[in-house]
Each structure stands twice: as C-alpha cells, then as structure tokens.
Amino acid sequence: MNSPHNIYIHVPFCVSKCNYCAFFSRACKEPDWTEYEQRIIQEINYWEKKLGRISIPTIFFGGGTPSLMPTKVFDNIVSKINSAFNLNKDFEITLEANPGTIDEQKLNDFIIAGVNRLSIGVQSLDDEKLRFLGRRHDAKSALKILKLASHKNIKVSADFIYGLPEETVKDIKKICADINSLGLTHCSMYELTIEPNTLFGKMNLNMPSNEEMADMYDAIDKNLKLPRYEVSNYAVPGQECLHNLNVWDGQPYIGIGQGAAGRILIDNQWYEQIGGGERFEKLSSTARAEERIITGLRQVRGVFLDSDTEKIINMQYVQDNPDLLQKTSDNRLITTKQGMLFLDELILKLVR
Ligand code: SF4
C-alpha cells in the first residue's frame, strides 16, 4: 500500500487579473466548468491507477479563484476523490475564496459538499489600496464574507498583502490593529513582490527598501495578536492550515490541474510531478531532503532531522550560529527570529 498523499487542486480562473498577480490564472468571464471537471476527474483516475486506494489527509483547492466554481462541480470532484481513495476521518478541505464571488447560499453548499476551511483573499481593508492592487472587491464585501464564514463551523483564514509603495511601519501597526479587531484565528501576511510580466512589473513603483520591509515584518510579529507559525502565517494553535503543515513537513502530495506540482512517493522513491503526471521524474532522496529543509525551516517548529536531512546539513554551521539556528531536544532544527530574517542566505550556508 502506498503512503498517504495530500491533494492540491488548481482552479486557474479569475474574474479579472490583479495588478501584481504572477500566479497561474487567467481572467475568464465564463469558464467551461464541464470541461474543467472532466480534466480533473481524468487526472484523479490516473492517480488512482498509479497509487491505488491511498489515504488522503487533506485537499486544498487553490487558485485562481476556486470560489467561482459551481458547487455541483466541486461536489463531483470531492465525491470522485472519496470513491477513488480513502479520505481520512479528520480530513481538511480548504477552499480559497475571493470576496464578491460567494454568498451565504453558496458557502453553505460548499460546506455541505465537504469544505471545512475557507481561506479568504481579503488583501486589504482599505478601498484605495484594494483599487491600487487591482482587486475586484471592496472592504465591505470582504468583511461581509468574513462575518458570514465566522458563524459557520469551519476554520477561517484571511490573506493580506503589505509593503505597498509608501507604506510604513505606522501603516502596518494600523493594519495589525484592524486585523486584531476582526478576531481571526488564522491569517497570512504576504509581502508585495513585484514580478515581471505583471502590470506592476511594467510600472516604476517606489517600493519600500529591504530594510523597511524587514521593519514592517518585525512590526507584524510584534503587533498581531496571533502567533506566527511560518514565515507568512499566523494562527491560534490548533487552527493552522493542516494541508500546508503536511506539505512543509515533507509529506507526499499530488498536484491536480494545469500547472499544479506534486511530490509523489512510490516504494520509497520520490518523484517530482507537474500536472496530470505528464512530467513525472525521479527525485533523489538528497534533493527531497533539501526541499524539506527549505520548507521546514520556514516553520517556527522547524525541520525534523532524519538520516537524509542530517547527511546534508552542516552541523558545524549550526553550532557556530546559535543566534540563527538551534537544535531542539526532540531532534528538530529551528530558525530563531533573527535567522528568519536571513532565511535564504542561511539555507545556502547550511546545506552542503
Ligand atoms: S484573484 Fe488571486 S489568482 Fe486571481 S488574479 Fe487576483 S491575485 Fe491572481
């Protein structure tokens, strides 16, 4: 029997393209949902043949804008997964949702079909900033869906973007105070990065410097009431995103949908996978251990040290830099707050 695999399903459609967006998504007024569903089901059939009746701890519908999906299509996909594999009893199914694309009726239907975690793309509670980012919604509609979701028996998270041009630590403190007043149990705080091939990439924006960004990052940690559990993620303990925890800890996962990536484990051999298996290549245990170190060290609880990770970690570097890295009694390597600020640099020195 093959190992449990988490599932990521990509939904590439959006109402329009945001000004900063470099994700695999396209603006589409009327997506062909029948065709989309058929392709996803075909991919599930492929993995059923390849992996057999494995257990599935989590499913994550990411986008794009998954909340645009008709609930019937969502229901058919989840039912197919349920019949092909064994969905764990304590499964988590996350749906990414954008304000303005989901009302109470639709939310209820998604919940009936299995959604028990909603991740809402709020991004800002300031209408001017939302317009600048090219978002379709306003703060009022974001607050409305947050309120609606908070009354359901599901986990709720909200995404925010910080580090906009001219933004300062003072603005960040205000943003944190606003978020604190919402009583959220999970939120993600993403730094605005300017990618080429986006509208922002073509504009000459006056972005905060690296030092200013680091100060804002620090201000979030100090002012947000939720504890950080990963570089960009904050949650009341127990409310973390289980799907992401599993993936960051190095569990196998299948990527379904155009452009989705996965890491598959068959008979103790790792494979790198993109899309419906069309690219499916062996991955050495060293390469996989390196990935696990990178995603593990982004978490506050760090990376578990096993024989594969220990082989490539420079322990002398750990001993020489206790202000950046520490080994715990339960054999995990954790990054200190200071270390989190230099994570990329640190990993280059740490991994042999
Ligand atoms: S809603 Fe998300 S995926 Fe869609 S265009 Fe905006 S940022 Fe990109």
Residues whose N, C-alpha, C, O or C-beta is under 5 A from the ligand:
A	BS01	SF4	C14 S16 K17 C18 C21 F23 S25 G63 G64
